[in-house]
Amino acid sequence: MSAADEVLDVVDRDDRVTGRAPRGEVYARGLIHRCVFVLAADARGRVFVHRRTASKLVFPAYYDMFVGGVVGAGEDYAGAALREAEEELGVSGLEPPEPLFKFLYEGPGGAWWSYVHRVRCDLPVAPQASEVDWHTWLTPRELERRVADGEWPWVPDGLEAYRRLTAFRPGGG
């Protein structure tokens, strides 16, 4: 089965399931669906950053500071966050990612509910070759510099999630 054939829940602007459709149709028709974003950091606080493969359906060969992806039909955000983090990092046995906040992304590529998580990964990574073309670990300061300098094309949804994350304060304070 290709990525375009994967069945996703279609949701409304309130994140309520209204139906199901193959991923290719969801993107072609601009239907709202669900995604997870997981910021993975190592014991030293460095963030996993990668370049997506050129074969990705959305934002091929762009850089991202999150691992993650679409939430499958019937799957919950927490399960998808753990599954996607382990798949893309090429590890098993991660602690469940910590859920932080959710927002409706609307921009280049379409619209999707985006649930941002974070996880600590002290395991040696072996990123999934079909998803990750290149990777490194950057300190938060190095990541901020890379985002600001504009040299790397960042996935727009990940960049929006990153901007919201840097402004996020648990408990509103």
N, C-alpha and C positions, 0 to 999 in steps of 0.2 A: 504494500500500500504506500503510495506517495504522500508527502506532507499535504498536498492539495486535497487528498481524499479523506483526511482525518476529520471526523465529525465533531463539531463544536456546539455548545449551547449558544443560542442567539438570545441576547438579553435586551431589555429596554433601558431608558435613561435612568431608571431607578434600580438597575441591576437585578431585575426579575426575569427569569427565563420565560421566553415567549415561543421558543421552538428550537429546532436543530437543523444544521446544514453542514455540508462539507466545507472545509477551510477555504478551498479555492472559490467556492460560491460566496462565502462570507466576505472575502476580500473583494471579489469582483462586484458585489452588490453593495458594498460599504455597510454591512450589518455590524451592529455592536456585539461584541463578544467579551470574553474574559482572558486576562493575561496575568502572569506573576513576574515580579522583578525581585531578584535576590542579590543583595550586595554581600559578597563573600570576602572576608578579611582573614588574614593569618594571625598567628600569635603576636606578631610584631605590629599589628594594626595596618599592614599593607593591604590594599584592595586589589582583587583579581580584575584585570582589564584585558580585553581581547578584541581581536578583529574577527568579524563574522565571515564565514565562507562566501565565496562569490555565487554559490548555488542557492542561497537563502531566498525564500519567496519575497520577503520584505526587508529592505535596507541591506542588500548584499554588499559585502566587503566594507561595511561601516564598523566603527569601533563602538564598544559598549563597556560600561563599568558594572553592569548587572549580568548575571546569568538568569535564565528564565525562559518563558515562552507562553504559549496558549494553554488555557485550562481546557481539558477534554470534556466531552459531553458527559454529564453526571459526576464529574470530578469536583472536589472542593478546592478552594484556594490553598489551604495548608498542605494537602496531599500533592497538589501540582507543584508547589514551591519546593518541597523536598525532592520530588521526582526530578524536576528540571535541574535543580542544583547538583544532584548526584550525577545525572546524565552528562551535563555539560562540563562539569569539573572532572568527570571520570573517576569518581570515588564512590565508596559505599560506607554506610555507618555514620553519616553526618547526624548531628543533633537536629531536631526539627527547626527550621528557620523561624526566627522571631517575627511575627506580623507587626507592622508599624502603622501603616495607613493605606487608604484606598482612594483613588481619584479616577475620574473619567477623562481619559486622554482623547483629545480631538485635534487632529493635525495631519501632517503628511503620513500617508499610509492608511488612514481611516480613523475609526473610533473604537476604543475598548476600555473596559474597566480594568484598572491596573492596581494590583495589590502589591505594595512594596514591603519586602522582608529583609532581614539581615541574618547572616550565619557566620560562625567562626569555622574556618577550615584549616586544621593543622595537619591534614593528611597530604601526602604527595599527590599532586594532581596529574592526571593524564587526560587532558581535554578531548572531548568527542570530536574526532576529525571531520565529521559531516557538519558540525556546527561552528567549530573554532579553527580558524586558519593560523592564528598567532596569539600568544598571550604573554603577560608579564604581571608582576606584582608592583604596584606603585604606592608610595606613601600618600596619605591624604593631601599633603601639600603638592606633591608631584602631580597628582590627579587634578587638583584645582588649576595648576599651571597649564596642563595639557588641554583642559576644557577651555581655559581663557585664551590660549594662544591661537586657537582655530586651525592648527596645522592638520589635525586628524578630523575626518568627517565622523561625527558622533551620530548614532541613531537618534532621531528626534524624540521618540517616546522615552528612551533611556535618559536623554539629556533633561527632559521635563521632569522625570522622576528624580533625577539627581538634584536638580534645583529645588524641588519640593523637599527632598530629604535634608539638604543642607539648612533649610529654614525650619524643619520639623523639630518640635520640642514635645516630648512625651508629656501627657497630662495638660497640654496647653500652656505650660509656663516656661 
